[in-house]
Amino acid sequence: MKPVTYILLALTLGLTSCSKEELVETQSPIEYTIDLNLAQETDAQMASEILFYVNEYRSTLGLEPILMDRTYASAYAVEHTKYMIQQNRISHDGFSNRAEGLNSQGAQAVAENVGFGYSSAQDLVNAWINSPSHRDTLEGNYTHSGIGALPDGSGVYYVTQLFYRK
């Protein structure tokens, strides 16, 4: 099996961000499972608006729109968003598992943006556009996206957006 490169990107409330590239190699076949019902737990309106603004930005560059994956990618995104809410922090913990899970479903490349504290999808996507590393992901050669957008107990949104290419 040839190595697949995964790109990790994060966004925190404020002006800080980080990016990391990780090479993941699988030595033997591993079965990845996810409860697909998790995908239904995302705030569908917020998730749709995030993808709308991502695609609006991509269209200004002549890039193809990204399609919503309402199954595996969204389930993995919701699972991670719930984890971040539980931890009370944003992170990329377990990204290699999400990436390998999508790889097992035919993804050739996977990237992830996370964020929290934005009250609107447009504000979140604008922050990603204004961050070079996040913008690179938005402009990447991806075809599909899954989004986990959920408020915590005090109404603050946490978001995980997985991007992948089939």
C-alpha positions in Angstrom: 0.0 0.0 0.0 1.5 3.4 -0.9 1.7 6.0 1.8 -1.0 8.7 1.8 -0.3 12.2 3.1 -2.8 13.8 5.4 -2.8 17.5 6.2 -4.0 18.7 9.6 -5.3 22.2 10.2 -6.7 23.9 13.2 -8.4 27.2 14.0 -8.9 28.6 17.5 -11.0 31.6 18.6 -8.8 34.6 18.1 -5.8 35.1 15.8 -3.9 31.8 16.4 -3.8 28.8 14.1 -1.5 25.9 13.5 -0.8 23.5 10.7 0.8 20.2 10.6 1.5 17.6 8.0 1.4 13.9 8.9 2.4 10.8 6.9 0.3 7.8 7.8 1.2 4.4 6.6 -0.9 1.3 7.2 1.1 -1.9 7.6 -1.9 -4.3 7.6 -5.5 -3.9 6.7 -7.5 -2.4 9.7 -11.2 -2.2 9.8 -12.6 1.2 10.7 -16.2 1.5 11.9 -18.3 4.5 12.7 -21.9 4.9 13.7 -23.4 6.5 10.6 -26.3 7.8 12.8 -23.9 10.4 14.2 -24.0 12.2 10.9 -27.6 13.2 11.7 -26.6 14.9 14.9 -24.8 17.8 13.2 -26.6 21.2 13.1 -27.7 20.7 9.5 -28.3 24.4 8.8 -24.9 25.5 10.2 -23.2 22.7 8.3 -24.9 23.6 5.0 -24.0 27.2 5.5 -20.3 26.4 6.1 -20.2 24.4 2.9 -22.0 27.1 1.0 -19.4 29.7 2.0 -16.5 27.3 1.3 -17.9 26.7 -2.1 -18.7 30.4 -2.7 -15.0 31.1 -2.0 -13.8 28.2 -4.2 -16.0 29.5 -7.1 -14.2 32.9 -7.0 -11.0 30.9 -7.9 -12.7 28.8 -10.6 -12.5 25.6 -8.4 -15.1 22.9 -8.5 -17.6 22.8 -5.6 -17.2 20.3 -2.8 -20.0 17.9 -2.3 -21.5 17.2 1.2 -20.9 13.7 2.4 -23.7 13.1 4.9 -22.5 9.6 5.8 -19.0 8.6 6.8 -17.2 12.0 6.7 -20.0 13.7 8.6 -20.2 10.9 11.1 -16.4 11.1 11.8 -16.7 14.9 12.0 -19.6 14.8 14.5 -17.8 12.2 16.6 -14.7 14.4 16.8 -16.7 17.6 17.4 -18.4 15.8 20.4 -15.0 14.8 21.6 -13.8 18.4 21.4 -16.8 19.6 23.4 -16.2 17.0 26.0 -12.5 18.1 26.3 -13.5 21.8 26.2 -10.8 22.5 23.6 -10.2 22.1 19.9 -7.8 19.5 18.7 -6.8 17.1 15.9 -6.6 14.2 18.4 -7.3 11.0 16.5 -7.1 12.5 13.1 -5.1 9.6 11.7 -8.0 7.3 12.6 -10.6 9.5 10.8 -8.3 9.8 7.8 -7.7 6.1 7.7 -11.4 5.5 8.1 -12.2 7.7 5.1 -9.3 6.1 3.2 -10.9 2.7 3.8 -14.0 4.2 2.0 -12.0 5.2 -1.0 -10.6 8.6 -0.1 -7.2 9.4 -1.7 -6.4 12.5 0.4 -7.9 13.8 3.6 -7.6 17.2 5.4 -9.3 18.7 8.4 -10.2 22.1 9.7 -11.5 22.7 13.2 -12.8 25.8 14.9 -14.9 27.1 17.8 -16.4 30.2 19.1 -17.8 31.6 15.8 -21.5 32.5 15.9 -21.9 32.3 12.1 -20.7 30.0 9.3 -19.6 33.1 7.3 -17.4 34.3 10.2 -15.8 30.9 10.6 -15.1 30.5 6.8 -13.8 34.0 6.6 -11.4 33.3 9.4 -10.2 30.2 7.5 -9.8 32.2 4.3 -7.7 34.8 6.2 -5.3 32.0 7.5 -2.8 30.8 4.9 -2.8 27.2 6.1 -6.5 26.9 6.3 -7.0 28.7 3.0 -4.7 26.1 1.4 -7.1 23.4 2.6 -10.2 25.3 1.3 -8.4 25.6 -2.1 -7.2 22.0 -2.1 -8.0 19.3 -4.6 -10.9 17.8 -2.6 -14.2 16.6 -3.9 -16.2 15.9 -0.7 -16.7 17.2 2.8 -18.3 16.1 6.1 -19.1 18.6 8.8 -19.8 18.2 12.4 -21.2 21.5 13.8 -22.5 21.4 17.3 -23.0 23.9 20.2 -21.7 23.1 23.6 -23.8 23.5 26.7 -23.5 27.3 26.7 -24.3 27.6 23.0 -20.7 28.0 21.7 -20.2 26.2 18.4 -17.5 23.7 17.8 -16.8 22.6 14.2 -14.9 19.8 12.5 -14.8 19.9 8.7 -13.2 16.9 7.0 -12.2 17.3 3.3 -11.4 14.4 1.0 -10.8 13.5 -2.6 -12.2 10.3 -4.1 
